[in-house]
Amino acid sequence: MTSKTNFLVNYIEKKNNIIIGLGTNLAGNMIMFLTTIYITNHVSEAIYGEFRLSFALVSIMVVVLMLGRDSSILYYYQKEQHDRVLFEETCSGIVLIVVGCAIFYYFDDFFIRTLLNNNVSKSNYHLSLLMVPLWAIYNLLTPIIRVKGYINSGFILSNLLQRILRFPFLLLFILAGYNGFSGLAWSMILSQVLLLALLCYSLAKTVQWTTPDIASFFKRFNYALSLGMNAIMLSIAGKIDVILLGSLSTTNNVAIYDIVTSLAIVCLFPYIALSKSFEPRLYHYFHHEEKHDAYRRNFSLSFTLTTTAGVFFILFSREILSLFGTEYVAGATAFTLLSIVYVGISCWGAVSEWMTMNGFAKFNFLLLIISGLLNIGLCYALIPKYGLLGATIALGVSLTLSKVLAFLFIMLKEKAYKLIVFPGEFLLMVAIIALSVYFDTYNIMMKVALFIIMSFLLFIAQKPLRLRLINIIKRKAD
């Protein structure tokens, strides 16, 4: 890297991981939402629903094919502290991807009929498959950025640049008249190729590549598989509702549900930033007191920001969804419910990440199986009667259960309360969420005033922020 580039990277890495993670996520998703608004106003609801249904399956394929090699990069590098691990695990993942893609292509009729209920054409399915290796290889390489200490740079690359690159391609295709499935798919594929090229260029100057040991594929297979099964179950828990909604309901409901889930997940961005930035440091967390203060500061900040985002979405759910088209307002109740669920999930801190980073991946996998099976059962029970609201309930219950079970498991071994929210913070969150739900049908000016007041209360409840505000007031008074 040049000296100017090194200076910029070092400057970025000195900033708080939660702030950078959240900031890039918010900026990136603002771009994504503007892109989606553009799509939903130029593409029919049915085509967009088919596109999202197909790519929901693709996202599951990506996680399945990696079989945990992206997570094993983090785990084994922490143990061995050698660049050889990075290359070996990446190569192992690429081998699995190539074999898996061949299987998904050869048995295309089976997957289209069984998983997509023939709601996606064979040509569109094949086009979607092009995204699988691109997405999977990218996911294999991004952990290397993190283990090398470039956590904030990784956030910028994944959260911001990935979204920025897609819009120009999408705009070109739609302006050229390709406003069907192929235009949406190719815009994602080409932008991912460019992003992957940029990532490979940066890694070439960061990592000392060595000849991989073929035996490492087999030596690390068992634990990597455990990590992979955890990731697969998480992916299934997050996407099976989309697949089943397409099977048991309509592609129109898939389109609405995709918008709802894409928006609601913004609530979890601060929590995700905490989990991703602190994940390597969760190794032997309870035996290193010096890690606790940093975790607690970042967790309190992420929880406050998550709750604030949840309040905003609850109060303005209808107004936000109307930006995508009047037909999407039908998802307002599901949007509110899922926002509440995600705020609740953030209360549990990085419990699942602690398990995978401390040798309990197999137990975490078992917990995820339980919650995944519950999700599938609830989808079959609720979607035929309640549609997208039923899918929302199924997702919320299963995700919450996985966190609760992980917490109870850690309680048997360590002081798990050091990972979760304080009681006072939890009670304040419950009160503010309840008020938000009660006032969500009031006029917009009143809701704006309420949001400002509740956001202020959430932030001054944080001691560091409260003390800083008091100092500012004192200086003004003097």
C-alpha positions in Angstrom: 0.0 0.0 0.0 1.1 3.6 -0.6 1.9 5.8 2.4 -1.3 7.9 1.9 -3.3 4.7 1.8 -1.6 3.4 4.9 -2.3 6.7 6.7 -6.0 6.6 5.8 -6.4 2.9 6.8 -4.6 3.6 10.1 -6.8 6.6 10.8 -10.0 4.6 10.1 -8.9 1.7 12.3 -8.4 4.0 15.3 -12.1 4.8 15.3 -14.7 3.0 17.5 -15.7 -0.3 15.8 -19.3 0.1 16.8 -19.6 3.6 15.4 -17.9 2.7 12.1 -19.8 -0.6 11.8 -23.1 1.2 12.5 -22.3 4.2 10.4 -21.3 2.2 7.3 -24.3 -0.1 7.8 -26.7 2.8 8.0 -25.1 4.6 5.0 -24.9 1.4 3.0 -28.5 0.4 3.7 -29.7 3.9 3.0 -28.3 3.4 -0.5 -29.8 -0.1 -0.6 -33.2 1.2 0.4 -33.1 3.9 -2.2 -32.0 1.3 -4.7 -34.9 -0.9 -3.6 -37.4 2.0 -3.9 -36.2 2.6 -7.4 -36.6 -1.1 -8.2 -40.1 -1.5 -6.7 -41.2 1.6 -8.7 -39.9 0.2 -12.0 -40.3 -3.5 -11.6 -43.6 -5.4 -11.0 -44.3 -6.8 -7.5 -44.4 -10.4 -9.0 -41.0 -10.1 -10.7 -39.4 -8.6 -7.6 -41.0 -11.4 -5.5 -39.5 -14.0 -7.8 -36.1 -12.3 -7.7 -36.1 -12.2 -3.9 -37.3 -15.8 -3.6 -34.6 -17.0 -5.9 -31.8 -15.1 -4.1 -33.1 -16.2 -0.7 -32.3 -19.8 -1.8 -28.9 -18.6 -3.2 -28.0 -17.1 0.2 -28.7 -20.5 1.9 -26.7 -22.2 -0.8 -23.7 -20.0 -0.1 -23.6 -20.8 3.6 -24.2 -24.5 2.9 -21.3 -24.8 0.5 -18.8 -23.0 2.7 -19.5 -25.5 5.5 -18.0 -23.2 8.1 -14.7 -22.4 6.4 -15.3 -18.7 6.8 -15.8 -19.1 10.5 -12.9 -21.6 10.8 -10.6 -18.9 9.4 -11.4 -16.8 12.5 -11.1 -19.7 15.0 -7.9 -21.4 13.7 -6.1 -18.2 13.1 -6.7 -17.2 16.7 -5.2 -20.6 17.8 -2.3 -20.9 15.4 -1.5 -17.2 14.5 -0.1 -18.1 11.1 -1.0 -16.9 7.6 -0.9 -20.5 6.4 -4.2 -21.1 8.1 -5.9 -18.3 6.0 -4.8 -19.7 2.7 -5.6 -23.3 3.6 -9.1 -22.6 4.8 -9.8 -20.4 1.9 -8.7 -23.1 -0.6 -10.7 -25.7 1.3 -13.8 -23.5 1.0 -13.3 -22.9 -2.7 -13.1 -26.7 -3.4 -16.4 -27.2 -1.5 -18.0 -24.3 -3.5 -17.0 -25.8 -6.9 -18.4 -29.2 -6.0 -21.6 -27.8 -4.5 -22.3 -25.5 -7.5 -22.1 -28.5 -9.8 -24.6 -30.4 -7.7 -27.1 -27.5 -7.6 -26.8 -27.1 -11.4 -27.1 -30.8 -12.2 -30.2 -31.3 -10.0 -31.9 -28.0 -11.0 -35.3 -29.5 -11.5 -35.3 -31.0 -8.1 -34.5 -27.7 -6.3 -36.8 -25.6 -8.5 -39.7 -28.0 -7.8 -39.1 -28.9 -4.2 -37.7 -25.6 -2.7 -39.1 -23.0 -5.0 -42.5 -24.6 -5.8 -41.9 -23.9 -9.5 -42.2 -20.1 -8.8 -38.8 -19.5 -10.5 -38.1 -20.4 -14.1 -35.1 -22.7 -14.9 -33.3 -19.9 -16.8 -33.7 -17.5 -13.9 -32.5 -20.2 -11.5 -29.4 -20.9 -13.6 -28.7 -17.1 -13.7 -29.0 -16.9 -9.9 -26.5 -19.7 -9.5 -23.8 -17.4 -11.0 -24.0 -15.4 -7.8 -23.2 -18.4 -5.6 -19.4 -18.7 -6.2 -19.0 -15.0 -6.2 -20.8 -14.5 -2.9 -19.2 -17.5 -1.3 -15.6 -16.6 -2.2 -16.2 -13.1 -1.0 -17.5 -14.4 2.3 -14.4 -16.6 2.6 -12.0 -13.7 2.1 -13.7 -11.0 4.3 -12.8 -12.8 7.6 -9.1 -12.4 6.7 -9.5 -8.6 6.7 -10.9 -8.9 10.3 -8.2 -11.2 11.7 -5.5 -8.9 10.3 -6.9 -6.1 12.4 -8.6 -4.1 9.7 -12.1 -4.4 11.3 -13.3 -1.0 10.3 -12.0 -1.4 6.7 -13.9 -4.6 6.5 -17.1 -2.8 7.6 -16.6 -0.1 4.9 -15.9 -2.8 2.3 -18.9 -5.0 3.1 -21.5 -2.5 4.4 -20.9 0.5 2.2 -18.9 -0.3 -0.9 -20.9 -3.4 -1.7 -24.1 -1.3 -1.9 -22.6 1.6 -3.7 -21.3 -0.5 -6.6 -24.6 -2.2 -7.3 -26.7 0.9 -8.1 -24.8 2.1 -11.3 -25.2 -1.4 -12.8 -28.9 -1.6 -11.9 -29.5 1.9 -13.3 -27.8 0.9 -16.6 -29.8 -2.3 -17.0 -33.2 -0.6 -16.2 -32.5 2.4 -18.5 -31.5 -0.1 -21.3 -35.0 -1.7 -20.9 -33.9 -4.8 -18.9 -36.3 -4.3 -16.0 -37.1 -8.0 -15.5 -35.4 -10.7 -13.5 -32.3 -10.8 -15.7 -31.6 -7.0 -15.2 -31.9 -7.4 -11.4 -29.7 -10.5 -11.3 -26.9 -9.2 -13.7 -26.6 -5.9 -11.7 -25.9 -8.0 -8.6 -23.5 -10.4 -10.4 -21.4 -7.7 -12.1 -21.1 -5.5 -9.0 -20.0 -8.5 -7.0 -17.3 -9.3 -9.5 -15.9 -5.8 -9.2 -16.1 -5.9 -5.4 -14.3 -9.3 -5.3 -11.6 -7.9 -7.5 -11.0 -5.0 -5.1 -10.9 -7.4 -2.1 -8.4 -9.7 -3.8 -6.2 -6.7 -4.6 -6.2 -5.4 -1.0 -5.5 -8.9 0.4 -2.6 -9.5 -2.0 -0.7 -6.7 -0.1 -1.9 -7.8 3.4 -1.4 -11.5 3.6 1.8 -13.6 3.2 0.4 -16.4 1.0 2.0 -19.9 1.3 1.5 -23.3 -0.3 -1.5 -25.0 1.4 -1.2 -28.3 3.1 -3.8 -30.6 1.5 -4.1 -32.6 4.8 -5.4 -29.5 6.5 -8.8 -29.9 4.7 -9.3 -33.1 6.6 -7.6 -32.2 9.9 -9.8 -29.2 10.5 -12.9 -30.7 8.8 -14.8 -31.8 12.0 -14.8 -28.4 13.8 -15.1 -26.4 10.6 -18.2 -28.6 9.9 -19.6 -27.8 13.4 -19.1 -24.1 12.7 -20.6 -24.5 9.2 -23.7 -26.3 10.6 -24.2 -23.3 13.0 -24.0 -20.9 10.1 -26.3 -23.1 7.9 -29.0 -23.2 10.7 -28.7 -19.5 11.2 -29.2 -18.9 7.5 -32.1 -21.4 7.3 -33.7 -19.7 10.4 -33.4 -16.4 8.6 -34.4 -17.5 5.1 -36.7 -20.5 5.4 -39.6 -18.3 6.1 -39.1 -16.6 2.7 -38.9 -20.0 0.9 -42.0 -21.3 2.7 -43.8 -18.1 2.2 -43.2 -18.5 -1.6 -44.4 -22.1 -1.3 -47.4 -21.6 0.9 -48.5 -18.1 -0.1 -47.8 -15.8 -3.1 -44.7 -14.1 -4.7 -46.4 -10.8 -3.9 -46.3 -11.6 -0.2 -42.6 -12.6 -0.7 -42.0 -9.1 -2.1 -43.7 -7.4 0.8 -42.0 -9.6 3.3 -38.6 -9.0 1.8 -39.0 -5.3 2.2 -40.2 -5.7 5.8 -37.3 -7.9 6.8 -34.7 -5.8 5.0 -35.9 -2.7 6.8 -36.3 -4.3 10.2 -32.8 -5.8 10.2 -31.5 -2.2 10.4 -32.4 -2.3 14.1 -29.8 -5.0 14.6 -27.0 -3.2 12.8 -25.4 -1.9 16.1 -25.7 -5.4 17.6 -24.2 -7.0 14.5 -21.4 -4.5 14.6 -20.7 -5.4 18.3 -20.8 -9.1 17.5 -18.5 -8.9 14.5 -16.0 -6.5 15.9 -15.7 -8.2 19.3 -16.0 -11.8 18.1 -12.3 -12.6 18.0 -11.9 -11.2 21.5 -14.6 -13.5 22.9 -12.0 -16.3 22.9 -11.6 -17.0 26.7 -13.6 -13.8 27.4 -14.5 -14.7 31.0 -10.9 -15.4 32.0 -9.7 -11.9 30.9 -11.2 -9.2 33.0 -9.5 -6.5 30.9 -12.0 -7.4 28.0 -15.1 -6.8 30.1 -15.1 -3.0 30.3 -14.6 -2.6 26.5 -17.3 -5.1 25.8 -19.8 -3.5 28.2 -19.2 0.0 26.8 -19.7 -1.2 23.2 -22.7 -3.3 24.2 -24.5 -0.5 26.0 -24.0 1.8 23.0 -25.1 -0.8 20.5 -28.2 -1.7 22.6 -29.2 2.0 22.9 -28.8 2.5 19.1 -30.7 -0.7 18.4 -33.6 0.4 20.6 -33.7 3.9 19.1 -33.9 2.4 15.6 -36.7 0.0 16.7 -38.7 3.0 18.1 -38.3 4.8 14.9 -39.6 1.9 12.8 -42.5 1.2 15.1 -43.7 4.8 15.1 -43.3 5.4 11.3 -43.8 1.9 9.9 -46.6 2.9 7.5 -44.9 6.0 6.3 -41.7 4.1 5.5 -43.4 1.3 3.7 -45.4 3.7 1.6 -42.1 4.8 0.0 -41.9 1.5 -1.8 -45.5 1.6 -3.1 -48.9 1.7 -1.5 -49.2 -2.1 -1.8 -46.3 -2.5 0.6 -48.1 -0.8 3.5 -49.9 -4.1 4.0 -46.7 -5.2 5.8 -46.9 -2.5 8.5 -48.0 -4.9 11.3 -45.3 -7.4 10.4 -42.7 -4.6 10.3 -43.6 -3.4 13.8 -43.6 -6.9 15.2 -40.2 -7.8 13.7 -38.7 -4.5 14.9 -39.7 -5.4 18.4 -38.3 -8.9 18.1 -34.9 -7.6 16.9 -34.7 -5.1 19.8 -35.4 -8.0 22.1 -32.7 -10.1 20.5 -30.1 -7.4 21.1 -30.7 -7.8 24.8 -28.8 -11.1 24.8 -25.5 -9.7 23.6 -22.9 -11.9 21.9 -24.0 -15.3 23.5 -23.9 -17.3 20.3 -20.6 -15.9 19.2 -19.1 -16.7 22.6 -20.1 -20.4 22.1 -18.6 -20.7 18.6 -15.3 -19.0 19.7 -14.8 -21.1 22.8 -15.2 -24.7 21.5 -19.0 -25.1 21.9 -20.0 -24.9 18.2 -21.6 -28.3 18.3 -23.8 -27.3 21.2 -24.7 -24.1 19.5 -25.5 -26.1 16.4 -27.9 -28.3 18.5 -29.7 -25.1 19.8 -30.0 -23.8 16.3 -31.5 -27.1 15.1 -34.1 -26.8 17.8 -35.0 -23.2 16.9 -34.8 -24.0 13.1 -37.2 -26.9 13.4 -39.6 -24.7 15.4 -39.4 -22.0 12.7 -40.3 -24.5 10.0 -43.2 -25.9 12.1 -44.6 -22.5 12.9 -44.3 -21.5 9.2 -46.4 -24.5 8.1 -48.9 -23.8 10.9 -49.2 -20.0 10.6 -48.5 -19.0 7.0 -51.6 -20.6 5.4 -53.8 -18.7 7.8 -51.9 -15.4 8.5 -49.6 -15.0 5.4 -46.6 -12.8 5.9 -47.6 -12.0 9.6 -47.4 -15.8 10.3 -43.9 -15.9 8.7 -42.9 -13.0 10.9 -44.1 -14.7 14.1 -42.3 -17.9 13.1 -39.0 -16.0 12.5 -39.3 -14.0 15.7 -40.0 -16.9 18.0 -37.2 -19.1 16.5 -34.5 -16.4 16.6 -35.4 -15.4 20.2 -35.4 -19.0 21.3 -31.9 -19.6 19.9 -30.5 -16.7 22.0 -32.3 -17.7 25.2 -31.1 -21.3 24.9 -27.5 -20.1 24.3 -27.7 -17.9 27.4 -28.9 -20.7 29.5 -26.1 -23.0 28.2 -23.5 -20.4 29.1 -25.0 -20.0 32.6 -24.1 -23.6 33.3 -20.4 -22.8 32.8 -19.8 -19.1 33.2 -21.3 -15.9 34.5 -23.3 -15.3 31.4 -25.0 -12.2 32.8 -21.8 -10.3 31.9 -22.7 -10.7 28.2 -26.3 -9.4 28.4 -28.2 -6.2 29.0 -28.5 -4.7 32.5 -32.0 -5.0 34.2 -32.4 -1.2 34.3 -31.7 -0.9 30.6 -34.1 -3.7 29.8 -37.0 -2.1 31.8 -36.4 1.3 30.1 -36.5 -0.4 26.7 -39.8 -2.2 27.5 -41.5 1.0 28.6 -40.4 3.0 25.5 -41.3 0.2 23.1 -44.8 -0.1 24.7 -45.3 3.7 24.3 -44.2 3.5 20.7 -46.7 0.8 19.9 -49.5 2.8 21.6 -48.8 6.0 19.7 -48.0 4.6 16.2 -51.4 5.6 14.8 -51.2 9.2 15.9 -50.4 12.1 13.6 -46.9 12.4 12.2 -45.9 15.6 14.1 -46.8 14.1 17.5 -44.8 11.0 16.6 -41.8 13.1 15.6 -41.9 14.8 19.0 -42.3 11.5 20.8 -39.4 10.0 19.0 -37.1 12.9 19.9 -38.1 12.7 23.6 -37.7 8.9 23.8 -34.4 9.0 21.9 -33.1 11.6 24.4 -34.2 9.4 27.4 -32.4 6.4 25.9 -29.2 8.2 25.4 -29.0 10.0 28.8 -29.6 6.7 30.4 -26.1 5.8 29.3 -23.7 7.0 32.0 -20.8 8.0 29.7 -23.2 10.1 27.5 -24.9 11.5 30.5 -21.7 12.6 32.1 -20.5 14.2 28.9 -23.8 16.1 28.6 -23.4 17.3 32.2 -19.9 18.5 31.5 -21.1 20.4 28.4 -23.8 22.1 30.4 -21.3 23.0 33.2 -18.9 24.6 30.7 -21.8 26.6 29.1 -22.8 27.8 32.6 -19.3 28.9 33.4 
